[in-house]
Amino acid sequence: MKNGYVRIAACTMAAALGFAGMGMQVNASDNVASVLPSSGIDYSLQSEDKSTSLSSLQEESEREAAAAAASDEGGMSVGSVQVGSFAELASTEDKVSAAPAKKIEDTIVFSKGYTEDLKKAANTGLSEEEESFKNLVIAKVNDYVNVRDIPSEDGNIVGKLYNKSVGNFIEEEDGWYKISSGSVEGYVKAEFCVTGEDAVDYAKEVGTRIATVTTTTLKVREEPDLDAAVLGLVPIEDELIVTEEMDDWVKVNIEEGDGYVSMDYVTLSTEFVKAESIEEERARLAKEEASRKAAKEAASRKAAENSASGSSTTSGGKTYASPTGSTGADVANFAVQFVGNPYVYGGSSLTNGTDCSGFVMSVYNNFGVSLPHSSSADRSVGATVNGIENAQPGDIICYSGHVGIYVGNGQIVHASTSRTGIIVSSATYRSILSIRRIF
């Protein structure tokens, strides 16, 4: 019976250790399963001569607990144990270990999954990703922070950490943070950045939570249910802004509005802007200038060809002027001719039906510029434009799962939805992810 007491007490201790410090009431006379978490657990009690799992002790523990309550043998009963700290648990363990004839050294073995759960429970309630945000250094300035090779303003500038851009913290030295960001490693002045606890909330603000589509055609539904109506369709590898996360679904923003997609068909990530090295900046500017020059030359050739073959075409009873010139304004003027034509998912015909990226691709194709048929891929073409206030006609405006062409005066032309077709809208009707310039 003494061994029975030890087993009962050991069961109580095993459960108590899992909840130590959490202020939970554990009653050893209850069913063992009722006081243990329901998943990810593999406990065993190991003594000098044998190892017994808690699951094999459950029925025996119940029987012996009942017998102990009716007997005065040993003069010990195990009732409720209030677990408030490991110190209290140690006190309980001392009382239990006094019962057997020889000392038993008990070891509790946790499964990997449950160990991680306990670690999270012992933390401040932050998720694993949020904990990682503490190791970020985020620039909080008007423009950028210089990254230097030594922790001094006399150091050489090796890169730029732009406002709201992010690096990984390495160490702190005399009011400077040493960071690693992209291909850049160096020092930034601490007064212009945030890190540690302050970086957690700010990282959520400056980072973009993205769901990348992993299936050929993803159905976005009006409710988080496979039987809910389909709000819209999104192609593989498109990137959608996440506005809410649930257990099995995420709420995303698409052209048709906010909808839900199953977690089975997307991968989630948080995007941050990284630092740019001086070499990368020079190479980028040179590449952008070369791309603009090549695009203008191609547009001029295309315009000459169109001029030689005729100045207009007719389709569906409507006449469309051929593209002329080689500026962004020429692109915008050409694009607005197709307002009113239909939207067709996967299409690329400016007259018979196109989707958003097909529209941008086909418009620019008429100027001799080859672009991808993908709204997410459009975020990497041409040159970066910083802010809608700096946008020019012809610029490509990228949104979550959508893209359009800027026409000036704060407006875009785009193949919107199957209900509206190709229309003109305010450029800021949704959050802008990126603005790209071809000409």
GIBEL-V285638 format. One record per residue. N is the residue number from 0. PHI is phi in whole degrees, -180 to 180 (999 if undefined). Layout:
((N	PHI) (N	PHI))
This chain:
((0	999) (1	-62) (2	-62) (3	-63) (4	-61) (5	-64) (6	-66) (7	-62) (8	-65) (9	-65) (10	-60) (11	-61) (12	-64) (13	-61) (14	-66) (15	-64) (16	-61) (17	-65) (18	-119) (19	-58) (20	79) (21	-104) (22	67) (23	-104) (24	-90) (25	-119) (26	-115) (27	-68) (28	-82) (29	-78) (30	-58) (31	-59) (32	-62) (33	-73) (34	-110) (35	-110) (36	-59) (37	-86) (38	-151) (39	71) (40	-122) (41	-144) (42	-91) (43	-148) (44	-107) (45	-114) (46	-118) (47	-67) (48	-115) (49	-167) (50	-128) (51	-130) (52	-80) (53	-65) (54	-63) (55	-75) (56	-90) (57	-57) (58	-66) (59	-64) (60	-62) (61	-64) (62	-65) (63	-71) (64	-65) (65	-66) (66	-67) (67	-64) (68	-65) (69	-96) (70	-121) (71	-101) (72	-68) (73	83) (74	63) (75	-133) (76	-131) (77	-103) (78	-107) (79	-82) (80	-117) (81	-89) (82	-94) (83	-122) (84	-162) (85	-69) (86	-65) (87	-64) (88	-65) (89	-63) (90	-62) (91	-62) (92	-63) (93	-61) (94	-66) (95	-70) (96	-68) (97	-77) (98	-75) (99	-74) (100	-70) (101	-125) (102	-68) (103	-110) (104	-97) (105	-93) (106	-125) (107	-100) (108	-107) (109	-103) (110	-69) (111	-59) (112	-63) (113	-73) (114	-59) (115	-63) (116	-62) (117	-65) (118	-63) (119	-65) (120	-65) (121	-79) (122	-79) (123	-90) (124	94) (125	-80) (126	-74) (127	-61) (128	-67) (129	-64) (130	-61) (131	-67) (132	-64) (133	-64) (134	-91) (135	-92) (136	-119) (137	-118) (138	-70) (139	-133) (140	-142) (141	-76) (142	-127) (143	-156) (144	-113) (145	-70) (146	-101) (147	-114) (148	-80) (149	-136) (150	-77) (151	-162) (152	-69) (153	-84) (154	-72) (155	-73) (156	-79) (157	-108) (158	-178) (159	-131) (160	-105) (161	-71) (162	-51) (163	70) (164	-83) (165	-129) (166	-131) (167	-96) (168	-68) (169	-111) (170	-164) (171	-118) (172	-148) (173	53) (174	80) (175	-124) (176	-104) (177	-87) (178	-131) (179	-126) (180	-149) (181	60) (182	-96) (183	-103) (184	-134) (185	176) (186	-115) (187	-123) (188	-69) (189	-62) (190	-66) (191	-102) (192	-139) (193	-124) (194	-154) (195	65) (196	-59) (197	-67) (198	-82) (199	-62) (200	-69) (201	-67) (202	-63) (203	-67) (204	-74) (205	-89) (206	-80) (207	-113) (208	-82) (209	-121) (210	-110) (211	-97) (212	-71) (213	-114) (214	-116) (215	-54) (216	-136) (217	-97) (218	-89) (219	-97) (220	-104) (221	-72) (222	-134) (223	-76) (224	-155) (225	-65) (226	-94) (227	-72) (228	-64) (229	-83) (230	-84) (231	-169) (232	-119) (233	-133) (234	-78) (235	-60) (236	73) (237	-68) (238	-113) (239	-116) (240	-74) (241	-91) (242	-107) (243	-162) (244	-118) (245	-123) (246	-63) (247	-118) (248	-135) (249	-129) (250	-90) (251	-128) (252	-109) (253	-127) (254	-58) (255	-77) (256	131) (257	-86) (258	-145) (259	-125) (260	-130) (261	-72) (262	-64) (263	-68) (264	-119) (265	-142) (266	-117) (267	-102) (268	-156) (269	-115) (270	-94) (271	-127) (272	-82) (273	-99) (274	-70) (275	-122) (276	-76) (277	-61) (278	-64) (279	-66) (280	-63) (281	-63) (282	-65) (283	-64) (284	-63) (285	-68) (286	-66) (287	-64) (288	-65) (289	-65) (290	-66) (291	-63) (292	-65) (293	-65) (294	-65) (295	-66) (296	-65) (297	-66) (298	-66) (299	-65) (300	-63) (301	-65) (302	-64) (303	-65) (304	-63) (305	-65) (306	-65) (307	-71) (308	-93) (309	132) (310	-95) (311	-156) (312	-131) (313	-120) (314	-148) (315	60) (316	80) (317	-117) (318	-98) (319	-120) (320	-72) (321	-72) (322	-67) (323	-133) (324	74) (325	-147) (326	-118) (327	-62) (328	-64) (329	-63) (330	-62) (331	-63) (332	-64) (333	-68) (334	-66) (335	-69) (336	-63) (337	-95) (338	-58) (339	101) (340	-76) (341	-76) (342	-94) (343	-136) (344	-59) (345	83) (346	-83) (347	-146) (348	-92) (349	-68) (350	-106) (351	-101) (352	138) (353	-151) (354	-95) (355	-63) (356	-73) (357	-65) (358	-64) (359	-62) (360	-60) (361	-71) (362	-61) (363	-71) (364	-61) (365	-71) (366	-109) (367	78) (368	-110) (369	-95) (370	-123) (371	-74) (372	-92) (373	-161) (374	-67) (375	-73) (376	-68) (377	-63) (378	-69) (379	-113) (380	-87) (381	60) (382	-112) (383	-73) (384	-115) (385	-90) (386	93) (387	-64) (388	-67) (389	-103) (390	-70) (391	-126) (392	-51) (393	97) (394	-65) (395	-94) (396	-105) (397	-106) (398	-124) (399	-68) (400	67) (401	-157) (402	-156) (403	-148) (404	-117) (405	-73) (406	-116) (407	100) (408	55) (409	72) (410	-125) (411	-126) (412	-112) (413	-158) (414	-82) (415	-83) (416	-141) (417	-65) (418	-81) (419	-102) (420	72) (421	-83) (422	-139) (423	-108) (424	-137) (425	-65) (426	-66) (427	-105) (428	-67) (429	-140) (430	-68) (431	-89) (432	-88) (433	-162) (434	-126) (435	-123) (436	-115) (437	-95) (438	-102))
